[in-house]
Amino acid sequence: MHVRLNAVFLAAILGLAACAAPPKTAIASPASSPAEASAEPSPAECAAKGGTIKLVGLMQTPACVIPSRDAGKACTDGDQCEGDCWASPDAVPGRDGKASGYCQPNNMPFGCHASVVNGVAQPAMCAD
């Protein structure tokens, strides 16, 4: 019985590992190209963009964290922000025209956040 359970557990772990995306060495700002996103961040280049090299995400990968110019500004849609419009903690997903939020603080998507699109809070998504 234990051998069968161990085999099932091992198969489940291997299946989950196959689904995981390989870690990136850097996360780019929304305005960066995909080529920049895959390059190791240079402290000088990061500083020139107003950012700081920090370890981010579950894998603690070095990335250039750039503060958003409109961080914390009230919003009801991502089009009003440099990044995304993140729902306020009291927002209820699916309520038309009722949700407000704030502009994403920086270019890092990590954590669990619900976006606001056209005044409607979306279901929360988590990124590690």
WOUR-V482548 format. One record per residue. N is the residue number from 1. RES is the residue in three letters. PSI is psi in radians with two decimals (none if undefined). Layout:
# WOUR-V482548
N_RES_PSI + N_RES_PSI
This chain:
# WOUR-V482548
1_MET_-0.76 + 2_HIS_-0.63 + 3_VAL_-0.71 + 4_ARG_-0.75 + 5_LEU_-0.71 + 6_ASN_-0.69 + 7_ALA_-0.71 + 8_VAL_-0.77 + 9_PHE_-0.79 + 10_LEU_-0.74 + 11_ALA_-0.69 + 12_ALA_-0.76 + 13_ILE_-0.79 + 14_LEU_-0.64 + 15_GLY_-0.74 + 16_LEU_-0.70 + 17_ALA_-0.60 + 18_ALA_-0.44 + 19_CYS_-0.33 + 20_ALA_2.38 + 21_ALA_2.56 + 22_PRO_2.51 + 23_PRO_2.52 + 24_LYS_2.69 + 25_THR_-0.26 + 26_ALA_2.66 + 27_ILE_2.23 + 28_ALA_2.80 + 29_SER_2.82 + 30_PRO_-0.47 + 31_ALA_-0.07 + 32_SER_2.76 + 33_SER_2.82 + 34_PRO_-0.55 + 35_ALA_-0.69 + 36_GLU_-0.55 + 37_ALA_-0.49 + 38_SER_-0.10 + 39_ALA_2.57 + 40_GLU_2.28 + 41_PRO_2.35 + 42_SER_2.28 + 43_PRO_-0.66 + 44_ALA_-0.76 + 45_GLU_-0.68 + 46_CYS_-0.80 + 47_ALA_-0.64 + 48_ALA_-0.46 + 49_LYS_0.03 + 50_GLY_0.25 + 51_GLY_3.14 + 52_THR_2.40 + 53_ILE_2.18 + 54_LYS_2.75 + 55_LEU_2.17 + 56_VAL_2.77 + 57_GLY_3.10 + 58_LEU_-0.61 + 59_MET_-0.02 + 60_GLN_0.96 + 61_THR_2.37 + 62_PRO_2.32 + 63_ALA_2.74 + 64_CYS_1.91 + 65_VAL_2.02 + 66_ILE_2.09 + 67_PRO_2.47 + 68_SER_2.46 + 69_ARG_-0.48 + 70_ASP_0.44 + 71_ALA_2.26 + 72_GLY_-0.13 + 73_LYS_2.46 + 74_ALA_2.48 + 75_CYS_2.85 + 76_THR_0.09 + 77_ASP_2.60 + 78_GLY_-0.39 + 79_ASP_-0.28 + 80_GLN_0.01 + 81_CYS_2.76 + 82_GLU_-0.68 + 83_GLY_-2.07 + 84_ASP_2.82 + 85_CYS_1.94 + 86_TRP_2.34 + 87_ALA_2.55 + 88_SER_2.67 + 89_PRO_-0.46 + 90_ASP_0.02 + 91_ALA_2.46 + 92_VAL_2.07 + 93_PRO_2.38 + 94_GLY_-0.11 + 95_ARG_1.91 + 96_ASP_2.28 + 97_GLY_0.27 + 98_LYS_-0.28 + 99_ALA_2.49 + 100_SER_2.95 + 101_GLY_-2.75 + 102_TYR_2.64 + 103_CYS_2.40 + 104_GLN_2.36 + 105_PRO_-0.50 + 106_ASN_-3.05 + 107_ASN_0.10 + 108_MET_2.24 + 109_PRO_0.06 + 110_PHE_2.55 + 111_GLY_-2.99 + 112_CYS_2.15 + 113_HIS_2.50 + 114_ALA_2.29 + 115_SER_2.77 + 116_VAL_2.18 + 117_VAL_2.10 + 118_ASN_0.73 + 119_GLY_0.14 + 120_VAL_2.16 + 121_ALA_2.32 + 122_GLN_2.84 + 123_PRO_2.52 + 124_ALA_2.52 + 125_MET_2.54 + 126_CYS_2.40 + 127_ALA_2.25 + 128_ASP_none
